Amino acid sequence: MRDPRPASGMRVDFTAVIYEWSARRNWFFVDVPPEPSADISDRPRMPRGFDSVRVTATVGATTWSTSIFPGGGTYALPLKRAVLQAEGIGEGDEIEIALVVHDG
């Protein structure tokens, strides 16, 4: 994976458990905790599809650009198959995540 480390942005570090989305098999996510989700939601930004927010995510040694999506009071971070494989992680694993939230 490429290393798109941004120069600035709100940083959020958290630990979460990987789960499979019940509506679609083989789609895996972690939830951003409620407090940082509220902070992210409160930041002004241009509207994007599905109210998504652009982020750079890091799990272990893997960094990638993606979006987080709101739902149920928190944001969900999708985990690409390549990330799961590169880090040797899967459903039910508790992982540490670093997000940089982009304003634009």
Secondary structure, 3 states (H helix, E strand, C coil): CCCCCCCCCEEEEEEEECEECCCCCCCEEEECCHHHHHHHHHCCCCCCHHHCEEEEEEECCEEEEEEEEEECCEEEEEECHHHHHHHCCCCCCEEEEEEEECCC
